[in-house]
Amino acid sequence: MHIPEGLPQFDKEPSLIVVCGSKTGKAFLGVNGELSELFLIDHEDIKYSDDEGFFGSKMIGGSPENPVDKMEELKFIDKFRIAVSEAINENHPEKIYLFAPSETVPAIMETFPAALRDKIIVPKEGNYVDRHPTEVLEHITGI
């Protein structure tokens, strides 16, 4: 899609825009006034019986921790790591903009190769997965 005027055009440097939740993520490449979606990972929930769903939960630190939810997040992170690696190898971004909820930022940062982590900019924490790409780009303006 063509990037509207007033938003970053990425004329001088290709940039990767990564938008994540805890089990969903997508990435766009911004270059020369164009924005293209590179991947979308919408992790399907693991199916389990009622017994596993109820008795598989335990209390840790006063809040429930469900091992099935944790397995889903780990599977998502593995899929995401592969997709990010392919996107970086194919597009060689100069900058990486990461939009993710504060509780998932550390895990998502770990999916990037250590040599590229200094290129990562976190303009705004939050879940922007369902937002239109131009709304996400508005948060990059002025950085």
C-alpha positions in Angstrom: 0.0 0.0 0.0 1.1 3.5 -0.6 2.0 5.4 2.6 -0.1 8.6 2.9 1.7 12.0 3.1 2.6 13.1 6.6 3.6 9.6 7.7 7.2 8.1 7.6 8.1 7.3 4.0 11.2 5.2 4.7 12.9 6.8 1.6 16.5 6.5 2.8 16.3 3.2 4.8 14.1 0.1 4.6 12.4 -0.4 7.9 10.7 -3.4 9.5 7.5 -2.6 11.5 6.7 -5.4 13.8 3.3 -5.5 15.6 2.7 -8.2 18.2 0.3 -9.4 20.9 0.9 -12.4 23.1 -0.1 -15.0 20.4 -0.4 -12.9 17.2 2.1 -11.0 15.3 2.7 -9.4 11.9 5.4 -7.5 10.2 5.5 -4.9 7.4 8.4 -3.5 5.3 8.4 0.2 4.8 10.5 1.4 1.9 10.3 4.2 -0.7 6.8 5.3 0.4 5.3 1.8 0.2 4.3 -0.5 3.0 3.9 -4.2 2.4 2.9 -7.0 4.8 5.7 -9.6 5.1 3.9 -12.1 7.4 1.0 -12.7 9.8 1.1 -15.3 12.5 -2.2 -15.8 14.1 -1.6 -18.7 16.4 -4.5 -21.1 16.8 -5.4 -22.1 20.3 -4.3 -25.5 21.5 -7.4 -27.7 22.0 -7.6 -29.6 25.3 -10.2 -31.4 27.3 -12.2 -29.8 30.1 -10.2 -31.6 32.7 -6.9 -30.3 31.4 -8.3 -26.8 31.1 -9.5 -26.7 34.7 -7.0 -28.8 36.6 -4.0 -27.6 34.5 -4.2 -24.2 36.1 -2.3 -23.3 39.2 -1.8 -20.3 41.3 1.6 -18.6 41.3 2.1 -15.2 43.0 -1.6 -14.7 43.4 -2.5 -15.0 39.7 -3.5 -18.1 37.7 -0.9 -19.5 35.4 -2.2 -21.8 32.8 0.4 -24.2 31.4 -1.6 -24.5 28.2 -1.5 -20.8 27.7 2.2 -20.8 28.3 2.6 -23.6 25.7 0.7 -21.5 23.2 2.9 -18.5 23.8 6.0 -20.6 23.4 4.8 -22.0 20.1 3.9 -18.5 18.9 7.4 -17.3 19.9 9.0 -20.1 17.9 7.0 -19.4 14.8 7.6 -15.7 15.2 11.4 -16.2 15.6 11.5 -18.1 12.2 9.4 -15.5 10.4 11.4 -12.5 11.8 14.7 -14.2 10.8 13.4 -14.7 7.2 12.1 -11.2 7.0 15.5 -9.8 8.1 17.5 -12.0 5.8 15.4 -11.1 2.8 15.0 -7.4 3.4 18.0 -6.1 5.4 16.2 -3.4 7.4 18.1 -0.4 8.7 15.6 0.1 11.5 13.1 -2.1 13.3 10.1 -0.6 15.0 8.4 -2.9 17.6 4.9 -2.4 18.8 4.0 -4.9 21.6 2.4 -5.0 25.0 4.9 -4.2 27.8 4.7 -7.8 29.2 5.6 -9.3 25.9 8.4 -6.9 24.8 11.2 -8.9 26.4 10.2 -12.2 24.9 9.7 -10.6 21.4 13.1 -8.8 21.7 14.7 -12.2 22.2 13.4 -13.4 18.8 15.7 -10.9 17.1 19.4 -11.7 16.5 21.6 -10.1 19.2 23.5 -8.2 16.5 20.3 -6.4 15.4 18.8 -5.5 18.8 20.4 -2.1 18.7 18.3 -1.3 15.6 15.1 -1.9 17.5 13.0 1.1 18.5 9.9 0.7 20.7 7.8 3.8 19.9 4.8 2.8 21.9 4.0 -0.2 24.0 0.6 -1.8 23.5 -1.3 -4.3 21.4 -1.7 -2.8 17.9 -2.2 -6.1 16.1 -5.8 -5.2 15.1 -5.0 -1.6 14.2 -4.7 -0.3 10.6 -1.1 0.1 9.5 -1.4 3.9 9.1 -2.5 4.2 12.7 0.7 2.3 13.7 2.8 4.5 11.5 1.4 7.6 13.2 3.3 6.6 16.3 6.6 6.5 14.4 6.3 10.1 13.2 8.8 12.3 14.9 11.1 9.6 16.0 
